[in-house]
């Protein structure tokens, strides 16, 4: 049983990928020879060609097996090892998955901001029109009487109209508080996650 830190395993995986890519690019497993010639492709002895082809293939498959074993061990360990990022306690796997969705969370926050901002602008503009219409209504209704208007007179005419026609904000998510909460959580996560994962990888061991 081999034991190593996740950090070391990740470093090895990077090297393995480079070796696999290079070996796969250069491997020769088939060729041609002419007549009684012992040369393959005109430049390699058949025995040497066969031996090299098999050896290179075995080397690549061994590297692939090593890669699979390392990644499997990392995945299993990440699924049970917990880290704390801000106020959240997550497995390493969950922290990595969360990290991959940060741009979508930011998009959602921006969309929530856009929605509530537009709704508030619409609310203000429409209610300004309602107030103006109510005032015009009061002026028209009360101007027939040659009496001086009091504030109560205007209110008595405009209040029922405003109550019936005014616009209200529909905000089932309580957007302002939700946006603040989401943004603070996301900022804290983004600030800490890389350092937390690096520290965890340096001290968390896998077994192969």
KOLFIDREN-466816 format. One record per residue (C-alpha): residue in three letters; chain; x, y, z. Coordinates in nm, 4 decimals, always signed. Example, Ala and Ser with C-alpha at 12.3 -4.5 7.8 and 13.67 -1.06 7.14 Angstrom:
BEGIN
['ALA' 'A' [+1.2300 -0.4500 +0.7800]],
['SER' 'A' [+1.3670 -0.1060 +0.7140]],
//
This chain:
BEGIN
['UNK' 'A' [+0.0000 +0.0000 +0.0000]],
['UNK' 'A' [+0.1411 +0.3359 -0.1088]],
['UNK' 'A' [+0.0623 +0.6524 +0.0845]],
['UNK' 'A' [+0.1043 +1.0138 -0.0305]],
['UNK' 'A' [-0.0513 +1.3580 +0.0082]],
['UNK' 'A' [-0.3099 +1.4804 -0.2377]],
['UNK' 'A' [-0.0692 +1.7588 -0.3322]],
['UNK' 'A' [+0.1934 +1.5064 -0.4365]],
['UNK' 'A' [-0.0653 +1.2972 -0.6209]],
['UNK' 'A' [-0.1851 +1.6001 -0.8173]],
['UNK' 'A' [+0.1716 +1.6865 -0.9115]],
['UNK' 'A' [+0.2295 +1.3307 -1.0303]],
['UNK' 'A' [-0.0925 +1.3360 -1.2310]],
['UNK' 'A' [+0.0290 +1.6412 -1.4186]],
['UNK' 'A' [+0.3542 +1.4650 -1.5086]],
['UNK' 'A' [+0.1683 +1.1464 -1.6040]],
['UNK' 'A' [-0.0574 +1.3373 -1.8433]],
['UNK' 'A' [+0.2445 +1.4910 -2.0130]],
['UNK' 'A' [+0.4108 +1.1507 -2.0469]],
['UNK' 'A' [+0.0952 +0.9867 -2.1817]],
['UNK' 'A' [+0.0456 +1.2604 -2.4410]],
['UNK' 'A' [+0.4064 +1.2436 -2.5553]],
['UNK' 'A' [+0.4195 +0.8623 -2.5657]],
['UNK' 'A' [+0.0873 +0.8363 -2.7497]],
['UNK' 'A' [+0.2010 +1.0894 -3.0081]],
['UNK' 'A' [+0.5224 +0.8968 -3.0804]],
['UNK' 'A' [+0.4100 +0.5347 -3.0542]],
['UNK' 'A' [+0.4406 +0.3156 -3.3648]],
['UNK' 'A' [+0.2474 -0.0104 -3.3504]],
['UNK' 'A' [+0.2181 -0.1003 -3.7172]],
['UNK' 'A' [+0.4372 -0.0776 -4.0232]],
['UNK' 'A' [+0.5330 -0.2551 -4.3451]],
['UNK' 'A' [+0.8235 -0.4625 -4.4643]],
['UNK' 'A' [+0.9058 -0.5710 -4.8182]],
['UNK' 'A' [+0.9759 -0.9246 -4.9381]],
['UNK' 'A' [+1.2397 -1.1013 -4.7312]],
['UNK' 'A' [+1.3591 -0.7788 -4.5714]],
['UNK' 'A' [+1.3925 -0.7757 -4.1953]],
['UNK' 'A' [+1.3393 -0.4004 -4.1895]],
['UNK' 'A' [+1.0082 -0.2390 -4.0986]],
['UNK' 'A' [+0.9281 +0.0881 -4.2732]],
['UNK' 'A' [+1.2691 +0.0565 -4.4316]],
['UNK' 'A' [+1.4681 +0.1537 -4.1223]],
['UNK' 'A' [+1.3969 -0.0669 -3.8197]],
['UNK' 'A' [+1.4706 -0.4321 -3.7586]],
['UNK' 'A' [+1.1448 -0.6242 -3.7296]],
['UNK' 'A' [+1.2374 -0.7816 -3.3960]],
['UNK' 'A' [+1.3312 -0.4444 -3.2509]],
['UNK' 'A' [+1.0175 -0.2832 -3.3972]],
['UNK' 'A' [+0.7900 -0.5462 -3.2432]],
['UNK' 'A' [+0.9627 -0.5281 -2.9080]],
['UNK' 'A' [+0.9500 -0.1465 -2.8997]],
['UNK' 'A' [+0.5837 -0.1347 -3.0056]],
['UNK' 'A' [+0.4789 -0.3717 -2.7278]],
['UNK' 'A' [+0.6975 -0.1995 -2.4714]],
['UNK' 'A' [+0.5664 +0.1463 -2.5574]],
['UNK' 'A' [+0.2066 +0.0238 -2.5508]],
['UNK' 'A' [+0.2586 -0.1422 -2.2125]],
['UNK' 'A' [+0.4168 +0.1766 -2.0826]],
['UNK' 'A' [+0.1196 +0.3890 -2.1879]],
['UNK' 'A' [-0.1359 +0.1482 -2.0428]],
['UNK' 'A' [+0.0616 +0.1366 -1.7176]],
['UNK' 'A' [+0.0567 +0.5158 -1.7024]],
['UNK' 'A' [-0.3183 +0.5149 -1.7663]],
['UNK' 'A' [-0.3668 +0.2618 -1.4857]],
['UNK' 'A' [-0.1549 +0.4725 -1.2509]],
['UNK' 'A' [-0.3567 +0.7810 -1.3425]],
['UNK' 'A' [-0.6832 +0.5983 -1.2793]],
['UNK' 'A' [-0.5632 +0.4698 -0.9411]],
['UNK' 'A' [-0.4476 +0.8157 -0.8309]],
['UNK' 'A' [-0.7657 +0.9900 -0.9395]],
['UNK' 'A' [-0.9827 +0.7234 -0.7795]],
['UNK' 'A' [-0.7975 +0.7542 -0.4489]],
['UNK' 'A' [-0.8219 +1.1353 -0.4602]],
['UNK' 'A' [-1.1936 +1.1205 -0.5371]],
['UNK' 'A' [-1.2626 +0.8841 -0.2474]],
['UNK' 'A' [-1.0622 +1.0951 -0.0026]],
['UNK' 'A' [-1.2135 +1.4218 -0.1228]],
['UNK' 'A' [-1.5624 +1.2813 -0.0694]],
['UNK' 'A' [-1.5062 +1.2319 +0.3051]],
['UNK' 'A' [-1.2444 +1.4906 +0.4028]],
['UNK' 'A' [-1.4049 +1.8101 +0.5334]],
['UNK' 'A' [-1.2737 +2.1657 +0.5186]],
['UNK' 'A' [-1.4097 +2.4960 +0.6454]],
['UNK' 'A' [-1.4495 +2.7788 +0.3969]],
['UNK' 'A' [-1.5807 +3.0866 +0.5720]],
['UNK' 'A' [-1.8821 +2.9764 +0.7738]],
['UNK' 'A' [-1.9385 +2.6681 +0.5598]],
['UNK' 'A' [-1.8126 +2.3208 +0.6436]],
['UNK' 'A' [-1.7839 +2.1190 +0.3230]],
['UNK' 'A' [-1.6150 +1.8103 +0.1921]],
['UNK' 'A' [-1.3281 +1.8833 -0.0431]],
['UNK' 'A' [-1.5439 +1.7513 -0.3275]],
['UNK' 'A' [-1.8278 +1.9861 -0.2394]],
['UNK' 'A' [-1.5878 +2.2808 -0.2130]],
['UNK' 'A' [-1.4467 +2.2027 -0.5577]],
['UNK' 'A' [-1.7961 +2.1637 -0.7036]],
['UNK' 'A' [-1.9062 +2.4891 -0.5405]],
['UNK' 'A' [-1.5999 +2.6607 -0.6868]],
['UNK' 'A' [-1.7030 +2.5491 -1.0345]],
['UNK' 'A' [-2.0430 +2.7182 -0.9925]],
['UNK' 'A' [-1.9215 +3.0549 -0.8627]],
['UNK' 'A' [-1.9605 +3.2264 -1.1991]],
['UNK' 'A' [-2.3207 +3.1037 -1.2217]],
['UNK' 'A' [-2.3911 +3.2274 -0.8686]],
['UNK' 'A' [-2.2468 +3.5654 -0.9650]],
['UNK' 'A' [-2.4690 +3.5693 -1.2745]],
['UNK' 'A' [-2.7711 +3.4933 -1.0558]],
['UNK' 'A' [-2.6837 +3.7720 -0.8118]],
['UNK' 'A' [-2.6454 +4.0195 -1.0984]],
['UNK' 'A' [-2.9807 +3.9109 -1.2403]],
['UNK' 'A' [-3.1499 +3.9560 -0.9021]],
['UNK' 'A' [-2.9980 +4.3040 -0.8762]],
['UNK' 'A' [-3.1190 +4.3874 -1.2266]],
['UNK' 'A' [-3.4720 +4.2637 -1.1535]],
['UNK' 'A' [-3.5196 +4.4480 -0.8246]],
['UNK' 'A' [-3.3653 +4.7683 -0.9594]],
['UNK' 'A' [-3.5945 +4.7716 -1.2628]],
['UNK' 'A' [-3.8980 +4.6863 -1.0499]],
['UNK' 'A' [-3.8243 +4.9748 -0.8111]],
['UNK' 'A' [-3.7796 +5.2180 -1.1005]],
['UNK' 'A' [-4.1078 +5.1014 -1.2557]],
['UNK' 'A' [-4.2792 +5.1313 -0.9170]],
['UNK' 'A' [-4.1617 +5.4869 -0.8632]],
['UNK' 'A' [-4.2445 +5.6023 -1.2154]],
['UNK' 'A' [-4.5910 +5.4483 -1.2170]],
['UNK' 'A' [-4.6811 +5.5777 -0.8730]],
['UNK' 'A' [-4.5678 +5.9267 -0.9733]],
['UNK' 'A' [-4.8195 +5.9082 -1.2575]],
['UNK' 'A' [-5.0882 +5.7870 -1.0183]],
['UNK' 'A' [-5.0169 +6.0795 -0.7837]],
['UNK' 'A' [-5.0333 +6.3277 -1.0712]],
['UNK' 'A' [-5.3584 +6.1800 -1.1988]],
['UNK' 'A' [-5.5040 +6.1918 -0.8492]],
['UNK' 'A' [-5.4117 +6.5587 -0.8151]],
['UNK' 'A' [-5.5652 +6.6418 -1.1535]],
['UNK' 'A' [-5.8788 +6.4544 -1.0485]],
['UNK' 'A' [-5.8978 +6.6550 -0.7266]],
['UNK' 'A' [-5.8449 +6.9840 -0.9073]],
['UNK' 'A' [-6.1180 +6.9037 -1.1571]],
['UNK' 'A' [-6.3603 +6.7873 -0.8912]],
['UNK' 'A' [-6.3092 +7.0738 -0.6518]],
['UNK' 'A' [-6.2560 +7.3626 -0.8900]],
['UNK' 'A' [-6.6296 +7.3737 -0.9598]],
['UNK' 'A' [-6.6887 +7.5084 -0.6160]],
['UNK' 'A' [-6.5568 +7.8582 -0.5664]],
['UNK' 'A' [-6.4117 +7.7740 -0.2319]],
['UNK' 'A' [-6.0596 +7.7638 -0.1036]],
['UNK' 'A' [-5.9259 +7.4080 -0.0999]],
['UNK' 'A' [-5.7859 +7.2668 +0.2193]],
['UNK' 'A' [-5.5431 +6.9810 +0.2527]],
['UNK' 'A' [-5.8247 +6.7630 +0.3815]],
['UNK' 'A' [-6.0321 +6.8375 +0.0737]],
['UNK' 'A' [-5.7507 +6.7224 -0.1559]],
['UNK' 'A' [-5.6845 +6.4132 +0.0549]],
['UNK' 'A' [-6.0520 +6.3152 +0.0596]],
['UNK' 'A' [-6.0592 +6.3159 -0.3193]],
['UNK' 'A' [-5.7146 +6.1760 -0.3955]],
['UNK' 'A' [-5.6838 +5.9076 -0.1242]],
['UNK' 'A' [-5.9474 +5.6669 -0.2651]],
['UNK' 'A' [-5.8056 +5.7071 -0.6165]],
['UNK' 'A' [-5.4490 +5.6467 -0.5030]],
['UNK' 'A' [-5.5522 +5.3479 -0.2920]],
['UNK' 'A' [-5.7281 +5.1896 -0.5895]],
['UNK' 'A' [-5.4631 +5.2620 -0.8518]],
['UNK' 'A' [-5.1271 +5.2692 -0.6740]],
['UNK' 'A' [-4.8613 +5.0110 -0.7616]],
['UNK' 'A' [-4.6899 +4.7921 -0.5017]],
['UNK' 'A' [-4.3600 +4.6057 -0.5167]],
['UNK' 'A' [-4.3911 +4.2302 -0.5540]],
['UNK' 'A' [-4.0718 +4.0818 -0.4119]],
['UNK' 'A' [-4.1305 +3.7285 -0.2780]],
['UNK' 'A' [-3.7571 +3.6639 -0.2264]],
['UNK' 'A' [-3.6931 +3.9806 -0.0252]],
['UNK' 'A' [-3.4308 +4.0594 -0.2864]],
['UNK' 'A' [-3.2161 +4.3183 -0.1097]],
['UNK' 'A' [-3.1471 +4.0963 +0.1918]],
['UNK' 'A' [-3.1039 +3.7877 -0.0237]],
['UNK' 'A' [-2.8584 +3.9644 -0.2563]],
['UNK' 'A' [-2.6497 +4.0849 +0.0384]],
['UNK' 'A' [-2.6448 +3.7378 +0.1911]],
['UNK' 'A' [-2.5522 +3.5658 -0.1361]],
['UNK' 'A' [-2.2858 +3.8228 -0.2248]],
['UNK' 'A' [-2.1210 +3.8080 +0.1182]],
['UNK' 'A' [-2.1195 +3.4289 +0.1129]],
['UNK' 'A' [-1.9779 +3.4163 -0.2390]],
['UNK' 'A' [-1.7094 +3.6797 -0.1728]],
['UNK' 'A' [-1.5990 +3.4977 +0.1406]],
['UNK' 'A' [-1.5873 +3.1644 -0.0414]],
['UNK' 'A' [-1.3890 +3.2994 -0.3386]],
['UNK' 'A' [-1.1425 +3.4725 -0.1050]],
['UNK' 'A' [-1.0717 +3.1617 +0.1017]],
['UNK' 'A' [-1.1348 +2.8512 -0.1083]],
['UNK' 'A' [-0.8031 +2.8271 -0.2952]],
['UNK' 'A' [-0.5962 +2.8663 +0.0195]],
['UNK' 'A' [-0.8151 +2.6203 +0.2110]],
['UNK' 'A' [-0.7916 +2.3574 -0.0626]],
['UNK' 'A' [-0.4146 +2.4029 -0.0962]],
['UNK' 'A' [-0.3701 +2.3565 +0.2776]],
['UNK' 'A' [-0.5941 +2.0496 +0.2778]],
['UNK' 'A' [-0.4099 +1.8954 -0.0172]],
['UNK' 'A' [-0.0789 +1.9399 +0.1636]],
['UNK' 'A' [-0.1862 +1.7482 +0.4743]],
['UNK' 'A' [-0.4484 +1.5029 +0.3477]],
['UNK' 'A' [-0.3190 +1.1575 +0.2544]],
['UNK' 'A' [-0.4440 +0.9026 +0.0050]],
['UNK' 'A' [-0.3625 +0.5336 -0.0149]],
['UNK' 'A' [-0.3115 +0.3399 -0.3361]],
//
